[in-house]
Amino acid sequence: MKKRCYILDFDGTVTLLDTLVVAFDRYCIVDWREIENEMRAGNRERHQTLVDEVGAMKAEKDELFDFIKKNVPVRKGFFDFVKKVRENGDEIVILSGGFRSFAELLTESVDIEAYINDIKYLGDKNWELIPCPNALPPLCNKNCSNCKRAVVEKYKNEGFETIYFGDGETDFCGSRYADKIYATDELAEKLASENVKFTYFKDFTDIL
């Protein structure tokens, strides 16, 4: 039997809410959703969109982290799921266009390999995006901050059975190359509309 690699999106998958949406709604001083809609319409490059959204946040460091901690719950069963994966000797990876600082805050620094961007506090309520330091070369021209398909392909090429968990539009490309998909919310709707086989999940207790 092949060793498994569980590849998990973070925002909206490990968590019930998207930390970026929560942070941008509270702290962006411009209409970040207008910027996002321009990107989705093909009028903005994806990576630069995220740079601009982070640059529009105005918040003290402790204020931002406290707000995320209090307002973004982790999806039920996540910690038991991680424990079970490790007991079985399988791999688990966090894959996200979100921020490492938020992921570490909400997962209580569970030691999981991650391909994820980050943010840096510059002082005076200003922030900047830090691109994922171990991001793999992108496999298409969409200019994502972190190519999810590349990570899936990496583990498949290393002989793993790849099992993808996701919830959103940015998971659609990468998930289609995995051996098995667990999906919820927008990703589930998109996969269903494209007749891509997947298993719906509500939380990680379903998987256990």
N, C-alpha and C positions, 0 to 999 in steps of 0.2 A: 504494500500500500504506500502511495506517495505521501510524503510529509506535507502537511497543509500550511499555507500562509493565509491568515485572515487579515485582509486589508480593509481598514476602517476609515471612512471619512470622519471628520470630527464634528463640525458644526451642523447641528440638526440630525446627526446620526448618533454619535456618542452622547451629545447633549440633546435636550428636547427643543431648545431654541438655538438660533444662530447667533453666536457671540458678536459677530460683526454687525448684524442688524441691530442688536440690542445696544451696542456701543455707538454706532453711527446715529441711530435714532435719538439717542440721549445727548451726544456730544458734538456732532457735526454742526458747524455754523452755516452750512449751505445745504441745499436740498440734494442730499447724496443720492436719493432715489432717481432723480432726474439724470444725474450722471450715469447711474447704473443702467437706466433705460436706454440711454444713448449707446452704451456699450452693447447691450443686447440687440439693438437695432443694427449693429454693425458700423456705427459711426465713431466708435472709440476703441482703442486698443485695450485689451483686457488688463494687462499688467499696469499700464499707466493709469487706468481707471482706479485700481486699488491704491496706487501711490497717491493720487489726488484725494481719494476719500479719507485715507489716513491723515493726510496733511490738513484736512478740514476739521479734524477733531481738536477740541480745546478742552482739556481736562488735566487736573493734577494727577500724578501717578497713583497715589493711594486711593484717591477718589474713584478713578476708573476701575481699578482692580476690585475694590470693595463693592462697587455697583454690579460688576459682572458676577462676583461670587454670590451676591444676594439674589440675583435675578435670573440666573441661568442654571436650571437643574440638570443633572446628569441623568441619562435615560436609565430606567429601572433595570437592574440586573447586570450592569456593565462590569462592576468589580468582580462579581462571581464568574462572569464570562471570561474575564482575563485570567483568573485563577484556574479555571477549567482548561483553557487553551494551554496554559503552561504545564499543567499536570499531564496533559496528553503529549507533551513534547513537541507541540507545534509552534509556529511563529505567529506573531501578531505585530502589525505595523499601523501606525496612524499616518494618514495621507490627507493633506488639507491645504487649501489656499488661505486658511485663517492664520492665527497667530499662536506661536509656541507658548508665549507667556500665559495666554488664556487657557491653553490645553493643560499646562502643568499646574496651574492654579486649581482647575476644576477636577482633575484626575488625581489630585493630591500627590503629584510627582511620581505616579506609577511609572516604573522604568520600562518604557516601550519605545522601540525604534520608531523614529518619526521623520517624515518628509513634510516640512511645514515652514511657512514664513514666520516672521516675527515683527514686533514693533519696538522702537527705541524711544525712550522719553528724552526730549532735548532740553527740558526746562521751560518755565514760563507757559505751561499748559500745551506745549507743542510736541508733536509726534512725527516719526518718519517710519516708513516701511523698510524692513530688513528682509531681502529675498532669501528664500530657503537656501542655506549654504551647501546642502548636499543634493540639490535638485538635479535630476538627470536631463540630458539633452532632449528637447522636445521632439516629438514624432510627427508634428504637423505645424501649420503656420498660424495657429490661433493665438500665439503669444500669451499663453497662460503663465501665471506666476510660478506654477508648479505642475508639470505635465503628469497627470495621474495615469494615463495609459502607459507611459514609460516605466513607471514603478511596477505596474501589473506585469508588463512584458519581462522586466528584469527577473522577477521571481518565477515566472513560468519558464524562462530560459535556464534557471538554476534547478529546474526539476520539481518545483512545488506545484501542488494543486492550489490554485488561487481562488479564494472565496471573498467576494467584494460586498461591503456594506455601505449603502449610501442613501441620500435623501433628496439631492438637488440636481439642478441642471448641469452643474460642473462635474457631476459624477457620471453622466451619461456616456461620454466617450470612453473613459477608462473601464467602466464596469462591463462594457460589451466584450472586452477582451479577456475577462476573467472566466474561470471554469464554472463558477456558480455565483449567482447574484441574490443578495437579500436587499430589498428596497422598501422604502416608505415614502409617503408624501409626493413631492414633485417628480422624483426619479421614478417611482412606481407608475405614476400616470404616464410619463414619457415612454417608459419601456413597454407598457401595455399598448400604447398608441402605435408603437413601432413593431408590435408582435415579437418582442424579445422576451425569452423565457426568464422568469425570476420568481422568487418567493417573497411574499409580503411579510413584514414583521412590524410589530408594534413596539416591542422592547426586547431586551436581551434575555429576559426570562423565556420568551418564545423560543429562542435559539437553544437555550439550555434544556 
